[in-house]
Amino acid sequence: MDDAVAPFGSFMEAMPHWAFIIIHSVLVLVGFWLARKTKLNGFLLFVLAELSYITYHAGLTHFLFAHIIAEVCDALAFITIALGLSKRVAAPLVPGALQHR
């Protein structure tokens, strides 16, 4: 009996790799925009994560390799962004000085 049910999300296999490359490329642009807008370099680590995913969809790396590199970059991005934001929140207020928000 071969009544095995396909895992949830298996329909994504029908999407061509170029569609994923477009999605990840848009996210790269968003990451660059956020890095420039916020001046938080953690978003550049997010960009590296997205570029890692693109390497898989372009046929340059194995999925598991690209995925683990992306996950590490994303984790480092979260930490870097959180530390950057906590420094902004913890910065002392100087009376009479212009405050950056």
N, C-alpha and C positions, 0 to 999 in steps of 0.2 A: 504494500500500500504506500503510495506516494502522495499523501495528503498534506504535505508540509506547506505551511502558509509563509509567503514572502514577508520578511521583516518590514515594519513600518518605514516608509520613506524610500522604499526600493524603486518607486516611480521616478525618483530623481536620476536614476541611471539612464533614462530616456533623454535627458537634457544633454546637448552637446557640450564639449569642453569649452568652446568659445563663449558660451553663455556664462559660465562660471568665471572665465577670464574677464569678461565685461563687468560682472558684479564685483569682483575683487579689485579691479582697476578703479571703479567708482569709489570703493572704500579707501583705496590708496589716496585718491584726491581729497576725500573727506578728512583723512588723517593728516595730510599736509596742511589743509585749511585750518583744522583745529590746532595744530602745532603752531602755526603762524599767528592765529587769533589769540590763543591763550598763553603763548610763549612757554608752554610745558613740553619738554622734550620727550615725555612718555608717549606722546602720540606718534613720535617717529619710530618707536618700538612697535607700535600697532601697525605702522606702514610696513615695517620689516616682516611682520607676521603675515600680512596680506600678500606681500611679494613671495613669501615662502609657499603659500597656497597656489599662487600663480605658477610657480615652478612645477608643481605636480600637474596642473591642468595643461601646461605646455609640453608635458612629457619629458621634463628634465630630471625629475626626482621621483622616488617612490612615494606613495601616499602617506605611509606611516612616518617616513622621514620628514616630509614637508609638514605633516600635522604636528609632530612633537616639537619641531623648531618653532612653528607658529604658536603653539601653546606656551612654550617658555617665553617667547617674546611678548605674548599677551599678558602673562603673569607679571613679567618685569614692567610692562607698561602700566598695569594697574597700580603696582607698588610705587613706581616713579610719579605717576599722576597724583596719587593719594598723598605722598610726601610733599609734593609741590603745592598742593592745595592746603595741606595742614600748615605749611610755613606761611602761606598768605593769610590764613585765618589767625595764626598765632602772632603775627607781626604786631608790635606795639604801635599804638596810635600816638602820633606826635601832635600836640595841640597847635593849631595854626598852619600845619603843613598840609599840602594837597595829598589826599589819600587815593591810592589806586584801588579800583574795585573791579 
